[in-house]
Amino acid sequence: MDETQAVVPGQRGGAVDGERIPHVPGFARRGAAEDSPRTRGKQLRTAVPRSSHAELTLPAGRPDAVRAVEESSRDRVPELTPLRVGRMAANPFAFLRGSAGLMAHDLVGTPVTGIAAQLCGDAHAANFGLYGDARGRLVMDLNDFDETVVGPWEWDLKRLATSLVLAGRVVGADEDTCRAAAFDTVGAYRRTMRLLARLPALDAWNAIPDEELVSHTDARDLLGTLERVSAKARNNTSARFAARSTEAVGGTDGIDGGRRFVDAPPVLRRVPDAEAAAVTAALGDYLETVSEDRLPLLARYAVHDVAFRVVGTGSVGTRSYVVLLLDHRGEPLVLQVKEARPSVLLPHLPAAGFAVPDPGHEGRRVVLGQKRMQVVSDILLGWTTVDGRPFQVRQFRNRKGSVDPAALTADQVDDYGRMTGALLARAHAHSADPRLIAGYCGKREEFDEAVATFAVAYADRTTEDHADLLTAIRTGRLAAELGV
């Protein structure tokens, strides 16, 4: 029987209720209830008990923290390495933010179910935030995808839970509160995944509107903080950035000179003409990666200037530019052209049983990973190549705002953990079947307890790593610009 004559399983022959319809690749197959994703998820508990996620066994040959920082600084802009080290030295939470590769190395020895999801790859608590959609409305979601890759969903969740423990310690919360924050982060992830598993597929895809996040996660202690962050985000625009970071340029022969960036070292600096020209030329290739319906919009802007701008903690030292565009009224749009390096998770995926994808354009990887995880993404996302290096391109300051987990009060850390746990579940459910993960995690709190135990143990390990970093700075092994 050829494919066009195959009978869908569970159907009988007949003109009406037994239509001979072939399976279409890319769509689900009809299956028996005992082979449902939820059932398969439950069956995974036998091979990978939920309690086993409490384990932390560091693999043999683990690099010491200082060597890991040195290795992760390779091929970055050398003069920015002390700035990166200084930012990581601020506290153990900051160290975790800059050491995604080291944690991926350590997670190799932890249990995984084999369920694949599109990972953020660096899902710590500071990588969630607000940003504007195409209509200017604020959305809350994951907002950093430099390390995104398909891999074990547990890795993202364990990194997030660990970050809540460390953030709690930074703000002075006691150990019970810090552990509770990790526990409730995982609980919110599990409950949200169960909710999504019960919904029709289309409803689950668009579930939990942002205006319902506070009530869904019972995060009412965060209301005041979120309102302040939202108010600040609404003013965080290209126009505001350009007003502060650029100056008018005198024109000639009746032609308006426009504007240009003003040096503000070490964060913002002008670049040589040849470097600016290379970035500008690369925008031509970028246009080929943008949705075609956005091209008329971009065609109404002219490129006026390019500058180098330092970003983030883990990203410090990567090549990152801001490009100033002005429309016919002189109103600005600023694009960020940011180097896309290979995900630090890639070398560790095979040991966890996951295939390494074929090498491709790293900017494309970042952009597609972001689109797969976010409910709404930047309409101007794209990628390009500058002097042989891959870059991602996105709007800069499109009403972005974020909650600093290390500046919360002790009683807010738990609320923030629940909110980010729910957001991570929503993001993972766009690539992994929520019924499969929900079937594995179950109704009870055994999984929550196990991951919280892991998070406390790994937070202790990170605190020791941070202390080693401080020793290396004091002894002169590593140079650091502190407080910048």
C-alpha positions as CSV (number, residue, x, y, z in Angstrom):
1,M,0.0,0.0,0.0
2,D,1.5,3.3,-1.0
3,E,1.4,6.4,1.2
4,T,-1.7,7.9,-0.5
5,Q,-3.7,4.8,0.3
6,A,-2.6,4.5,4.0
7,V,-5.5,4.4,6.5
8,V,-5.2,6.7,9.4
9,P,-4.8,4.6,12.6
10,G,-8.0,4.1,14.4
11,Q,-10.2,4.6,11.4
12,R,-12.2,2.0,9.4
13,G,-12.8,2.0,5.7
14,G,-15.7,3.8,4.3
15,A,-16.7,6.8,2.3
16,V,-17.6,9.0,5.3
17,D,-16.0,8.1,8.6
18,G,-13.2,6.1,7.2
19,E,-11.7,8.5,4.6
20,R,-8.4,7.3,3.4
21,I,-6.3,10.3,4.3
22,P,-2.5,10.1,4.2
23,H,-0.4,11.4,7.0
24,V,1.1,14.8,6.2
25,P,4.7,15.3,7.4
26,G,4.9,18.2,9.8
27,F,1.5,17.4,11.3
28,A,0.7,15.1,14.2
29,R,-0.4,11.5,13.7
30,R,-3.5,10.2,15.2
31,G,-2.6,7.8,18.0
32,A,-4.1,5.7,20.8
33,A,-4.6,7.3,24.2
34,E,-2.1,5.0,25.8
35,D,0.6,6.5,23.5
36,S,-0.4,10.1,24.3
37,P,2.4,12.7,25.1
38,R,1.2,12.9,28.7
39,T,1.5,9.1,29.1
40,R,5.0,9.1,27.6
41,G,6.0,11.9,29.9
42,K,4.8,9.8,32.9
43,Q,6.7,6.8,31.7
44,L,9.9,8.8,31.7
45,R,9.8,9.0,35.5
46,T,10.9,5.3,35.6
47,A,14.2,6.0,33.8
48,V,14.7,9.5,35.3
49,P,13.1,9.7,38.7
50,R,12.0,13.3,39.5
51,S,13.9,13.1,42.8
52,S,17.2,12.6,40.9
53,H,17.2,16.2,39.8
54,A,18.5,17.1,43.2
55,E,21.9,15.7,42.2
56,L,24.9,17.8,41.6
57,T,28.0,15.9,40.7
58,L,30.6,18.0,39.1
59,P,32.2,16.3,36.1
60,A,35.9,15.3,36.2
61,G,38.2,17.8,34.6
62,R,36.1,20.8,35.5
63,P,38.0,24.0,34.8
64,D,38.5,26.2,37.8
65,A,36.5,29.4,37.7
66,V,39.3,31.7,36.8
67,R,40.4,29.5,33.8
68,A,36.8,29.4,32.7
69,V,36.6,33.2,32.7
70,E,39.9,33.4,30.8
71,E,38.8,30.9,28.1
72,S,35.4,32.6,27.7
73,S,37.3,35.9,27.0
74,R,39.1,34.5,23.9
75,D,38.4,36.3,20.7
76,R,36.6,39.2,22.5
77,V,37.8,42.8,22.2
78,P,40.9,42.5,24.5
79,E,40.7,46.0,26.0
80,L,37.2,45.2,27.3
81,T,38.1,42.0,29.2
82,P,38.9,44.0,32.4
83,L,35.4,45.6,32.2
84,R,33.8,42.2,31.8
85,V,35.8,40.7,34.7
86,G,34.9,43.7,36.9
87,R,31.2,43.3,36.2
88,M,31.3,39.6,37.1
89,A,33.2,40.4,40.3
90,A,30.3,42.5,41.7
91,N,28.7,39.5,43.5
92,P,28.0,35.8,42.9
93,F,24.8,36.5,41.0
94,A,26.8,38.7,38.6
95,F,29.4,35.9,38.3
96,L,26.6,33.4,37.3
97,R,25.4,35.9,34.6
98,G,28.8,35.8,33.0
99,S,29.5,32.1,33.3
100,A,26.8,30.3,31.2
101,G,29.4,28.1,29.6
102,L,30.8,26.9,32.9
103,M,27.3,26.0,34.2
104,A,26.6,24.1,30.9
105,H,29.8,22.1,31.6
106,D,28.5,21.3,35.1
107,L,25.0,20.4,33.9
108,V,26.3,17.6,31.7
109,G,26.4,15.3,34.7
110,T,22.8,16.0,35.8
111,P,19.8,13.9,34.8
112,V,17.9,14.8,31.7
113,T,14.7,13.3,30.3
114,G,15.7,13.6,26.7
115,I,12.8,16.0,25.9
116,A,14.1,18.7,23.6
117,A,13.1,22.3,23.7
118,Q,14.4,25.5,22.2
119,L,16.5,26.9,25.1
120,C,17.3,30.4,26.0
121,G,20.6,28.9,27.0
122,D,21.2,31.7,29.6
123,A,17.9,31.8,31.5
124,H,19.0,33.6,34.6
125,A,16.5,35.9,36.3
126,A,18.0,39.1,34.8
127,N,17.3,37.9,31.3
128,F,13.5,38.6,31.5
129,G,12.1,42.0,30.9
130,L,9.7,44.3,29.2
131,Y,9.8,45.5,25.6
132,G,7.5,47.2,23.1
133,D,5.6,45.4,20.4
134,A,4.8,46.8,17.0
135,R,2.0,48.9,18.4
136,G,4.0,50.2,21.4
137,R,2.3,48.0,24.0
138,L,4.6,46.5,26.6
139,V,5.2,42.7,26.6
140,M,7.1,40.7,29.3
141,D,9.1,37.8,28.2
142,L,12.6,36.3,27.9
143,N,14.8,39.0,26.2
144,D,18.3,37.5,25.7
145,F,19.0,34.7,23.2
146,D,22.7,34.8,22.6
147,E,23.1,31.2,23.7
148,T,19.8,29.8,22.3
149,V,19.9,26.3,21.0
150,V,17.8,23.1,21.1
151,G,18.6,21.1,24.2
152,P,17.4,19.7,27.5
153,W,14.6,21.9,29.0
154,E,15.9,21.1,32.5
155,W,19.1,23.1,31.9
156,D,17.2,26.4,31.5
157,L,15.0,25.7,34.5
158,K,17.9,24.8,36.8
159,R,19.8,27.9,35.7
160,L,16.8,30.1,36.5
161,A,16.2,28.5,39.9
162,T,19.9,28.9,40.8
163,S,19.8,32.5,39.8
164,L,16.9,33.2,42.2
165,V,18.8,31.7,45.1
166,L,21.8,33.9,44.3
167,A,19.7,37.0,43.8
168,G,18.0,36.4,47.1
169,R,21.3,36.2,48.9
170,V,22.5,39.4,47.3
171,V,19.5,41.3,48.6
172,G,19.9,39.9,52.1
173,A,17.2,37.3,52.2
174,D,17.7,34.4,54.6
175,E,18.4,30.9,53.3
176,D,14.8,29.6,53.8
177,T,13.5,32.5,51.6
178,C,16.2,31.8,48.9
179,R,15.3,28.2,48.8
180,A,11.6,29.0,48.7
181,A,12.2,31.3,45.7
182,A,13.8,28.4,43.8
183,F,11.1,26.0,44.9
184,D,8.3,28.3,43.8
185,T,10.1,29.2,40.5
186,V,10.0,25.5,39.6
187,G,6.4,25.1,40.9
188,A,5.2,28.0,38.7
189,Y,6.9,26.4,35.7
190,R,5.3,23.0,36.5
191,R,1.8,24.4,37.1
192,T,2.0,26.6,34.0
193,M,3.0,23.7,31.9
194,R,0.1,21.7,33.2
195,L,-2.3,24.5,32.4
196,L,-0.9,24.7,28.8
197,A,-1.2,21.0,28.5
198,R,-5.0,21.1,29.2
199,L,-5.7,23.8,26.7
200,P,-6.5,23.5,23.0
201,A,-3.3,23.8,21.0
202,L,-4.0,27.3,19.6
203,D,-5.2,28.6,23.0
204,A,-2.1,27.2,24.7
205,W,0.2,28.8,22.1
206,N,-1.2,32.3,23.0
207,A,-2.0,31.6,26.7
208,I,-1.3,33.7,29.7
209,P,-1.5,37.3,28.4
210,D,0.9,39.6,30.1
211,E,-1.8,41.5,31.9
212,E,-2.7,38.2,33.7
213,L,0.8,37.3,34.7
214,V,0.6,38.9,38.2
215,S,-2.7,37.1,39.0
216,H,-1.6,33.8,37.4
217,T,1.6,33.7,39.5
218,D,0.2,35.4,42.6
219,A,3.0,38.0,42.3
220,R,1.1,40.9,43.8
221,D,4.1,42.1,45.9
222,L,5.7,43.0,42.6
223,L,3.0,45.3,41.4
224,G,4.6,48.5,42.5
225,T,8.0,47.5,41.0
226,L,6.4,46.4,37.7
227,E,4.5,49.7,37.5
228,R,7.8,51.7,38.0
229,V,9.7,49.5,35.5
230,S,6.8,49.9,33.0
231,A,6.7,53.7,33.3
232,K,10.5,53.8,32.7
233,A,10.3,51.4,29.8
234,R,7.7,53.5,28.0
235,N,10.3,56.3,27.9
236,N,13.2,54.1,26.9
237,T,13.1,54.8,23.2
238,S,15.5,55.5,20.3
239,A,14.5,59.1,20.5
240,R,15.5,59.4,24.1
241,F,18.7,57.5,23.6
242,A,19.6,59.7,20.5
243,A,18.8,62.9,22.4
244,R,21.3,61.9,25.1
245,S,24.0,60.2,23.0
246,T,24.1,62.3,19.7
247,E,24.8,65.8,18.6
248,A,23.8,67.9,15.6
249,V,26.2,68.1,12.7
250,G,26.5,71.2,10.6
251,G,25.3,70.8,7.0
252,T,26.7,72.2,3.8
253,D,25.2,73.7,0.7
254,G,21.8,73.6,2.2
255,I,21.9,70.0,3.2
256,D,21.1,69.1,6.8
257,G,24.1,67.4,8.4
258,G,21.9,65.3,10.7
259,R,23.3,63.9,13.9
260,R,26.3,61.8,15.1
261,F,27.2,59.9,18.2
262,V,29.2,61.5,21.0
263,D,31.9,59.6,22.8
264,A,31.0,58.4,26.3
265,P,33.8,55.9,27.2
266,P,34.0,53.2,28.2
267,V,30.4,52.4,27.2
268,L,30.0,54.3,23.9
269,R,32.7,55.3,21.4
270,R,32.9,56.5,17.9
271,V,34.6,54.1,15.4
272,P,37.0,54.8,12.5
273,D,35.5,55.5,9.1
274,A,36.4,52.2,7.6
275,E,34.8,50.3,10.5
276,A,31.6,52.4,10.3
277,A,31.5,51.8,6.5
278,A,31.8,48.0,7.0
279,V,28.9,48.0,9.4
280,T,26.8,50.2,7.2
281,A,27.5,48.1,4.1
282,A,26.4,45.0,6.0
283,L,22.9,46.5,6.5
284,G,22.3,45.6,2.8
285,D,22.5,41.9,3.6
286,Y,20.5,42.5,6.8
287,L,17.6,43.8,4.7
288,E,17.4,40.4,2.9
289,T,16.7,38.7,6.3
290,V,13.9,41.0,7.4
291,S,10.3,40.2,6.7
292,E,9.5,41.7,3.3
293,D,6.6,43.7,4.5
294,R,9.0,45.7,6.8
295,L,11.2,46.9,3.9
296,P,9.1,50.0,3.0
297,L,9.4,51.1,6.6
298,L,13.2,50.8,6.7
299,A,13.4,52.5,3.3
300,R,12.1,55.7,4.9
301,Y,15.3,56.0,7.0
302,A,18.8,57.1,6.1
303,V,21.9,55.9,8.0
304,H,23.7,58.7,9.7
305,D,26.3,57.3,12.1
306,V,27.7,54.1,13.7
307,A,29.3,53.7,17.1
308,F,30.6,50.9,19.3
309,R,28.6,50.3,22.5
310,V,29.4,47.9,25.3
311,V,26.4,45.8,26.5
312,G,25.5,43.4,29.3
313,T,27.7,41.3,31.6
314,G,28.3,38.0,29.7
315,S,28.3,39.9,26.4
316,V,31.0,42.4,27.4
317,G,33.8,42.2,24.9
318,T,31.7,41.0,22.0
319,R,31.5,43.4,19.1
320,S,28.4,45.5,19.3
321,Y,27.4,48.6,17.4
322,V,24.6,51.0,17.4
323,V,23.5,52.5,14.1
324,L,21.7,55.8,14.0
325,L,18.9,56.1,11.4
326,L,16.9,59.3,10.8
327,D,13.6,59.7,8.9
328,H,12.5,62.7,6.8
329,R,11.6,64.6,10.0
330,G,14.9,63.9,11.7
331,E,13.2,61.4,14.1
332,P,15.6,58.6,15.1
333,L,15.5,54.8,14.9
334,V,18.5,53.1,16.4
335,L,19.5,49.6,15.4
336,Q,21.9,47.3,17.4
337,V,24.3,45.2,15.4
338,K,25.6,42.7,17.8
339,E,28.2,39.9,17.2
340,A,26.7,36.4,17.4
341,R,29.2,33.9,18.8
342,P,28.5,30.1,18.8
343,S,26.3,29.1,21.8
344,V,28.4,28.1,24.8
345,L,26.1,25.2,25.2
346,L,27.1,23.5,21.9
347,P,30.2,21.6,23.1
348,H,28.2,20.0,26.0
349,L,25.1,18.9,24.1
350,P,26.5,15.5,22.8
351,A,27.3,14.4,26.4
352,A,23.7,15.0,27.3
353,G,22.4,13.0,24.4
354,F,21.6,15.9,22.1
355,A,22.9,16.4,18.6
356,V,24.9,19.5,17.7
357,P,23.2,21.2,14.8
358,D,25.1,21.8,11.5
359,P,27.1,25.0,11.6
360,G,25.2,27.9,10.2
361,H,25.0,31.7,10.5
362,E,25.1,32.4,14.3
363,G,23.0,35.5,13.8
364,R,20.3,33.4,12.2
365,R,20.4,31.0,15.0
366,V,19.8,33.7,17.6
367,V,17.0,35.3,15.6
368,L,15.1,32.1,14.9
369,G,15.6,30.9,18.5
370,Q,14.2,34.2,19.8
371,K,11.1,34.0,17.4
372,R,10.5,30.4,18.6
373,M,10.4,31.3,22.2
374,Q,8.8,34.7,22.4
375,V,5.1,35.4,22.1
376,V,5.8,38.6,20.3
377,S,9.2,39.5,18.7
378,D,10.9,42.6,17.4
379,I,9.5,43.3,13.9
380,L,13.0,44.3,12.7
381,L,14.9,41.2,13.8
382,G,17.5,40.0,11.2
383,W,21.1,39.1,10.8
384,T,24.2,40.0,8.7
385,T,27.9,39.5,8.4
386,V,30.5,42.2,9.1
387,D,34.1,41.5,8.1
388,G,33.5,37.8,8.1
389,R,31.9,37.8,11.6
390,P,28.2,36.9,12.1
391,F,25.9,39.5,13.7
392,Q,22.3,39.8,14.8
393,V,20.4,43.0,14.2
394,R,17.5,44.3,16.3
395,Q,15.9,47.5,17.5
396,F,17.8,49.3,20.3
397,R,15.8,50.7,23.1
398,N,12.4,49.6,21.8
399,R,10.8,50.5,25.2
400,K,12.9,48.0,27.0
401,G,12.8,47.7,30.8
402,S,13.8,45.1,33.3
403,V,13.5,44.2,36.9
404,D,16.9,43.9,38.6
405,P,16.6,40.7,40.7
406,A,19.5,41.8,42.8
407,A,17.7,45.1,43.8
408,L,14.4,43.5,44.9
409,T,13.4,43.4,48.5
410,A,13.6,40.0,50.2
411,D,9.9,39.4,50.1
412,Q,9.7,40.1,46.3
413,V,12.3,37.5,45.2
414,D,9.8,34.7,45.6
415,D,7.1,36.6,43.5
416,Y,9.6,37.3,40.8
417,G,10.7,33.7,40.7
418,R,7.1,32.5,40.2
419,M,6.6,35.0,37.4
420,T,9.8,34.1,35.5
421,G,9.1,30.4,36.0
422,A,5.7,30.8,34.3
423,L,7.3,32.8,31.5
424,L,9.9,30.1,30.9
425,A,7.3,27.4,30.7
426,R,5.3,29.5,28.2
427,A,8.5,29.9,26.1
428,H,9.5,26.2,26.2
429,A,5.9,25.2,25.3
430,H,6.4,26.8,21.9
431,S,8.9,24.1,20.9
432,A,8.3,21.2,23.3
433,D,4.9,19.6,23.7
434,P,3.6,20.9,27.1
435,R,1.7,17.6,27.6
436,L,5.0,15.7,27.5
437,I,6.7,17.9,30.1
438,A,3.6,18.2,32.2
439,G,3.2,14.4,32.2
440,Y,6.8,14.1,33.5
441,C,6.6,16.8,36.2
442,G,3.2,15.7,37.5
443,K,0.8,17.2,40.0
444,R,2.9,16.9,43.2
445,E,5.9,18.9,44.4
446,E,8.6,16.2,44.1
447,F,10.2,17.7,41.1
448,D,10.0,21.2,42.7
449,E,11.8,20.0,45.8
450,A,14.5,18.3,43.8
451,V,15.4,21.2,41.6
452,A,15.3,23.6,44.6
453,T,17.9,21.4,46.3
454,F,20.0,21.4,43.2
455,A,19.7,25.2,43.0
456,V,21.0,25.8,46.5
457,A,23.9,23.4,46.0
458,Y,24.9,25.1,42.7
459,A,24.5,28.5,44.2
460,D,27.0,27.5,46.9
461,R,29.3,26.3,44.1
462,T,28.9,29.6,42.3
463,T,29.7,31.5,45.4
464,E,33.0,29.6,45.7
465,D,33.7,30.3,42.1
466,H,33.1,34.0,42.7
467,A,35.5,34.0,45.6
468,D,38.2,32.4,43.4
469,L,37.6,35.2,40.9
470,L,38.1,37.9,43.6
471,T,41.3,36.2,44.7
472,A,42.6,36.2,41.1
473,I,41.9,39.9,40.9
474,R,43.6,40.6,44.1
475,T,46.7,38.7,43.2
476,G,46.9,40.3,39.7
477,R,46.1,37.2,37.7
478,L,43.1,38.9,36.2
479,A,42.8,42.6,35.5
480,A,39.4,44.2,36.4
481,E,37.7,47.5,36.1
482,L,35.5,47.5,39.2
483,G,32.3,49.5,39.6
484,V,31.8,50.3,35.8
